[in-house]
Amino acid sequence: MEQRSFGRTGRSVSVVGLGTWQLGADWGNVSEDEALALLDASAEEGVTFFDTADVYGDGRSERIIGRFLAGNRGQGVTVATKMGRRVAQVPENYTLDNFRAWTDRSRINLGVDTLDLVQLHCPPTAVYHDDRTFDALDTLVAEERIAAYAVSVETCAEALAAIRRPNVQSVQIIFNAFRRKPLDEVLPAAEKANVAIIARVPLASGLLSGRFTKDTVFPADDHRNYNADGAAFDVGETFSGVGLADGAAAAQEFKAITAANPGSTAQQALRWVIQQPGVTTVIPGASNTGQARQNAGAAALPPLPGDQLDAIEALYDKYFRAKIHDRW
C-alpha cells in the first residue's frame, strides 16, 4: 500500500489506516477475537496506522491493540491515541498533571513505554489558544512519555489554530464527500506547514457505503441511533449533521455517480478522500475482517475522474452546503 510522510515526525503511514472506535463501543458489539482478527487482516493488507482513544470502551480499544502489539504483529504500525474526553470538558482540566496521568494509563493499556502519537480529543476551543497546553505537551515529549503530539478537532477554525503551533504534528478532522469544508483552508494550510491530515468519518457514519435508506434501523447502543439528532455529542459526527433521510438520498446519488468504477461505493468514497491534496491518511472503521480488507483495497483503485468529481461537488451543493458548510 502507498505510504505517505506523516508530517515532520519522520514516520510514514499507509494512505488507508484503521479507526478503532468500534473496538470499544458505540457501534454495536465486536468481540475481542473478532477485533484481533480485523487488526491482523488490516496489517496483512498493508495498513500501518491505527487510530484509537482512551475513551473508546473506557480503554478497551487501546487494550485490544496492546494485545495485537504484544504478539509482535504490529511491527511497523504507528498507533495514534487520544486523551481528554474522560473528564468534564473545561479548559482547567487540560493540565500537565492530568496529561501525565492520562498518557500513563494509555501506555499501560497499549503496553508501550512511549506512545507514538497522542492527540487532544476535540478539547474545548480555548485549549487551542493556551500556550500552557502546548508547553505541557512539549514536556511529555521531553519526558519520553510520547514521541509526538497532535489534535483531533471539531471545526476548521480549531484546525487552523492548531496548525499554527510549531510542534503539532497532525490534525484529525471530519472530511468526506459530504463534509468538504476542510478543502477551503485547512488542507492547504496543513500542506504548507507540513502537518499531517488524518481524515476521520470518511464514510459519513456509513452513509457512503450506499447501503442505508431513510428507514434503516440501528441498534440501541449504536451512535447512529442515539445521536442522530446530536443528543449525546456533536451531531456532525453522525450522518454529516443532515440526518438519515437526506444523507441516505445523497448517498444513493453518490452510488449512481461512481457505479461504473471498479470497487464498491464505500471504496469510491475512500478513494475520493485519498486523492484530495493534503490528505495523509484516511481512517475508516471496520467491524469484521471483510470490511477491513475492503477498506484497504481502496488504496489500489484509480482516482475518480474529473467529471465524477464535479458531479459529487454538485451533490454536496444540493444536499449539504447551505445546511452545514459554515457550521464546522
Wavefront OBJ file of the C-alpha trace (Angstrom):
o trace
v 0.000 0.000 0.000
v 1.117 3.562 -0.661
v 2.813 5.130 2.347
v 2.845 8.884 2.909
v 5.106 11.020 5.063
v 3.472 11.812 8.390
v 4.178 15.483 8.936
v 7.565 16.210 10.481
v 7.722 13.019 12.561
v 9.981 11.101 10.186
v 7.376 8.334 10.044
v 5.471 7.121 7.018
v 1.948 5.706 7.275
v -0.445 3.944 4.941
v -2.898 6.091 2.986
v -5.673 3.918 4.405
v -5.453 3.480 8.153
v -7.890 1.955 10.610
v -10.191 3.748 13.022
v -10.884 1.628 16.110
v -13.775 3.359 17.864
v -15.860 0.267 17.110
v -13.459 -1.918 19.101
v -14.512 -0.056 22.222
v -18.205 0.693 21.979
v -20.872 2.788 20.259
v -21.044 0.749 17.045
v -22.564 -2.436 18.443
v -20.550 -5.276 19.888
v -17.287 -6.549 18.398
v -15.798 -9.465 20.340
v -12.145 -9.396 21.318
v -11.322 -12.301 18.993
v -13.083 -10.530 16.116
v -11.235 -7.333 16.945
v -7.837 -9.042 16.907
v -8.709 -10.752 13.629
v -9.563 -7.485 11.920
v -6.358 -5.858 13.222
v -4.441 -8.792 11.726
v -6.332 -8.511 8.447
v -5.639 -4.785 8.221
v -1.929 -5.283 8.818
v -1.832 -8.056 6.218
v -3.333 -5.617 3.709
v -0.596 -3.066 4.349
v -2.311 -0.828 6.898
v 0.345 0.771 9.131
v -1.736 3.358 11.035
v -4.230 2.569 13.799
v -6.219 5.335 15.478
v -7.729 4.817 18.929
v -8.589 6.757 22.104
v -8.579 6.241 25.851
v -12.339 6.780 25.920
v -13.237 4.066 23.394
v -14.814 1.465 25.642
v -13.032 3.208 28.534
v -9.733 1.799 27.283
v -10.964 -1.448 25.711
v -9.883 -0.402 22.219
v -6.396 0.504 23.463
v -6.067 -2.756 25.387
v -7.018 -4.854 22.361
v -4.467 -3.014 20.231
v -1.974 -3.611 23.042
v -2.595 -7.348 22.734
v -2.015 -7.078 18.998
v 1.275 -5.244 19.542
v 2.399 -7.734 22.187
v 2.146 -10.540 19.664
v 4.841 -8.896 17.517
v 2.237 -8.458 14.812
v 2.393 -4.705 14.987
v 5.930 -4.085 13.793
v 5.910 -1.008 11.611
v 2.444 0.063 12.794
v 2.019 3.590 14.155
v -0.625 3.787 16.875
v -2.238 7.159 17.480
v -4.339 7.510 20.607
v -6.299 10.419 22.053
v -6.853 11.866 25.501
v -9.102 14.283 27.317
v -12.671 13.047 26.894
v -12.857 11.050 30.138
v -13.289 14.199 32.233
v -15.517 17.270 32.215
v -14.845 19.356 29.132
v -13.495 22.508 30.734
v -10.118 24.089 29.869
v -8.992 23.803 33.511
v -8.683 20.020 33.123
v -6.045 20.288 30.402
v -3.021 20.386 32.714
v 0.392 18.759 32.775
v -0.528 16.602 35.777
v -3.614 15.285 34.009
v -1.680 14.766 30.775
v 0.842 12.650 32.661
v -1.894 10.577 34.280
v -3.816 10.113 31.038
v -0.789 9.128 28.989
v 0.459 6.784 31.710
v -2.886 4.978 31.552
v -2.677 4.715 27.756
v 0.894 3.450 27.958
v -0.280 0.662 30.252
v -3.265 -0.136 28.040
v -1.113 -0.299 24.910
v 1.840 -1.967 26.632
v 4.415 0.553 25.398
v 6.957 2.815 27.079
v 6.472 5.699 24.652
v 3.245 6.467 22.816
v 3.759 7.035 19.083
v 1.287 9.911 18.838
v -1.141 11.464 21.333
v -3.957 13.686 20.140
v -6.021 16.070 22.218
v -9.505 14.634 21.715
v -11.639 17.551 20.500
v -10.933 19.711 23.572
v -12.702 22.996 24.388
v -11.820 25.680 21.854
v -9.960 27.774 24.446
v -7.386 24.985 24.842
v -6.026 25.614 21.348
v -5.177 29.192 22.305
v -3.473 28.499 25.645
v 0.335 28.349 25.467
v 0.379 26.286 28.662
v -1.347 23.426 26.867
v 1.415 23.097 24.333
v 4.174 23.699 26.869
v 2.779 20.718 28.794
v 2.698 18.579 25.654
v 6.305 19.539 24.910
v 7.167 18.367 28.420
v 5.613 14.951 27.710
v 7.828 14.635 24.644
v 10.901 15.650 26.657
v 9.985 13.039 29.301
v 9.637 10.415 26.523
v 6.110 9.572 27.560
v 5.093 10.409 23.995
v 7.027 10.660 20.742
v 4.791 13.336 19.226
v 1.510 15.135 19.766
v -1.389 16.298 17.671
v -5.039 17.316 17.829
v -8.406 15.971 16.810
v -10.773 18.847 16.064
v -14.431 19.567 15.506
v -14.102 22.785 13.498
v -11.930 24.166 10.747
v -11.117 27.196 12.912
v -9.697 24.882 15.587
v -7.671 23.072 12.943
v -6.145 26.309 11.693
v -5.260 27.374 15.256
v -3.526 24.041 15.843
v -1.625 24.151 12.564
v -0.046 27.425 13.698
v 1.500 25.633 16.709
v 5.069 24.652 15.736
v 5.127 21.172 17.300
v 1.666 19.944 16.358
v 2.375 17.048 14.016
v -1.094 16.256 12.708
v -4.707 17.350 12.665
v -7.544 14.851 12.653
v -10.737 16.236 11.149
v -14.013 15.001 9.697
v -13.546 15.007 5.944
v -15.532 13.186 3.325
v -17.516 13.862 0.160
v -20.366 15.139 2.362
v -18.110 17.273 4.624
v -15.958 19.312 2.244
v -15.177 22.494 4.174
v -11.579 21.439 5.057
v -10.772 21.823 1.351
v -11.195 25.601 1.643
v -8.389 26.450 4.075
v -7.386 23.572 6.347
v -5.824 21.200 3.824
v -3.823 23.946 2.058
v -2.582 25.334 5.389
v -1.579 21.897 6.654
v 0.255 21.065 3.450
v 2.159 24.363 3.612
v 3.139 23.769 7.269
v 3.994 20.079 6.716
v 1.316 18.988 9.170
v -0.287 15.610 8.515
v -4.038 15.368 7.948
v -5.949 12.383 9.325
v -9.384 12.212 7.702
v -11.933 10.721 10.068
v -15.565 9.680 9.469
v -14.722 9.194 5.772
v -17.914 7.232 5.077
v -20.179 9.736 6.852
v -21.160 7.214 9.547
v -21.702 4.555 6.913
v -23.893 6.640 4.602
v -21.282 6.425 1.862
v -21.432 2.674 1.872
v -24.626 3.182 -0.119
v -26.414 0.538 1.988
v -28.758 2.699 4.068
v -32.213 4.098 3.415
v -34.282 6.568 5.405
v -35.921 3.564 7.081
v -32.740 1.810 8.247
v -32.868 0.961 11.958
v -29.692 0.845 14.065
v -29.102 -0.982 17.380
v -29.840 0.873 20.596
v -26.133 1.044 21.500
v -25.127 2.424 18.072
v -24.478 6.178 17.992
v -26.357 6.334 14.687
v -29.421 5.602 16.789
v -28.920 7.598 19.975
v -27.022 10.559 18.471
v -28.941 11.033 15.229
v -30.121 14.437 16.473
v -26.969 15.308 18.427
v -28.375 14.339 21.828
v -25.143 12.701 23.039
v -22.333 14.616 21.297
v -21.630 16.778 18.243
v -24.313 15.973 15.667
v -21.715 16.486 12.931
v -20.195 13.149 13.910
v -23.380 11.357 12.824
v -24.739 11.440 9.244
v -22.801 14.657 8.497
v -25.298 16.645 10.522
v -28.153 16.433 7.996
v -29.918 13.337 9.307
v -30.533 9.910 7.861
v -33.200 10.766 5.281
v -31.260 13.418 3.333
v -27.981 11.625 3.935
v -29.257 8.342 2.521
v -30.744 10.081 -0.518
v -27.441 11.834 -1.227
v -25.570 8.549 -0.790
v -27.742 6.854 -3.399
v -26.858 9.595 -5.862
v -23.163 9.218 -4.997
v -23.523 5.491 -5.662
v -25.007 6.192 -9.086
v -22.269 8.670 -9.992
v -19.496 6.159 -9.243
v -21.303 2.975 -10.303
v -19.171 2.401 -13.396
v -15.903 2.475 -11.420
v -14.168 -0.647 -10.093
v -14.774 -1.381 -6.433
v -17.641 -0.775 -4.047
v -19.378 2.502 -3.245
v -17.545 2.663 0.082
v -14.219 2.185 -1.680
v -15.058 5.018 -4.074
v -15.811 7.275 -1.109
v -12.436 6.419 0.437
v -10.720 6.933 -2.908
v -12.282 10.403 -3.104
v -10.669 11.305 0.233
v -7.300 9.749 -0.603
v -6.877 11.778 -3.775
v -7.516 15.181 -2.185
v -4.279 17.218 -1.920
v -3.036 17.467 1.649
v -4.589 14.255 2.986
v -2.082 11.940 4.678
v -4.267 9.033 5.756
v -7.946 8.170 5.999
v -9.222 6.099 8.921
v -12.405 4.148 8.196
v -13.633 1.799 10.875
v -14.328 -1.883 10.387
v -16.252 -4.397 12.470
v -15.058 -7.538 10.664
v -12.174 -8.745 8.525
v -14.105 -8.401 5.275
v -14.715 -4.712 5.877
v -11.090 -4.199 6.897
v -9.792 -5.785 3.694
v -12.282 -3.914 1.532
v -11.301 -0.591 3.096
v -7.626 -1.277 2.483
v -8.384 -2.177 -1.116
v -9.482 1.387 -1.842
v -5.826 2.425 -1.916
v -5.228 0.402 -5.085
v -8.139 1.859 -7.066
v -7.638 4.523 -9.752
v -8.528 8.133 -8.878
v -12.038 9.323 -9.616
v -12.160 11.196 -12.946
v -12.855 14.894 -13.209
v -16.453 14.628 -14.391
v -17.322 12.499 -11.371
v -15.582 14.911 -9.027
v -17.677 17.733 -10.479
v -20.870 15.700 -10.062
v -20.000 14.919 -6.429
v -19.410 18.612 -5.742
v -22.828 19.373 -7.242
v -24.289 16.711 -4.970
v -22.770 18.480 -1.980
v -24.272 21.761 -3.146
v -27.695 20.109 -3.459
v -27.914 18.437 -0.058
v -25.293 19.859 2.284
v -23.683 23.216 1.585
v -26.469 25.504 2.778
v -27.157 23.363 5.876
v -23.692 22.542 7.210
v -20.818 24.182 5.330
v -20.452 27.134 7.674
v -21.285 25.183 10.822
v -17.972 23.433 11.374
l 1 2 3 4 5 6 7 8 9 10 11 12 13 14 15 16 17 18 19 20 21 22 23 24 25 26 27 28 29 30 31 32 33 34 35 36 37 38 39 40 41 42 43 44 45 46 47 48 49 50 51 52 53 54 55 56 57 58 59 60 61 62 63 64 65 66 67 68 69 70 71 72 73 74 75 76 77 78 79 80 81 82 83 84 85 86 87 88 89 90 91 92 93 94 95 96 97 98 99 100 101 102 103 104 105 106 107 108 109 110 111 112 113 114 115 116 117 118 119 120 121 122 123 124 125 126 127 128 129 130 131 132 133 134 135 136 137 138 139 140 141 142 143 144 145 146 147 148 149 150 151 152 153 154 155 156 157 158 159 160 161 162 163 164 165 166 167 168 169 170 171 172 173 174 175 176 177 178 179 180 181 182 183 184 185 186 187 188 189 190 191 192 193 194 195 196 197 198 199 200 201 202 203 204 205 206 207 208 209 210 211 212 213 214 215 216 217 218 219 220 221 222 223 224 225 226 227 228 229 230 231 232 233 234 235 236 237 238 239 240 241 242 243 244 245 246 247 248 249 250 251 252 253 254 255 256 257 258 259 260 261 262 263 264 265 266 267 268 269 270 271 272 273 274 275 276 277 278 279 280 281 282 283 284 285 286 287 288 289 290 291 292 293 294 295 296 297 298 299 300 301 302 303 304 305 306 307 308 309 310 311 312 313 314 315 316 317 318 319 320 321 322 323 324 325 326 327 328
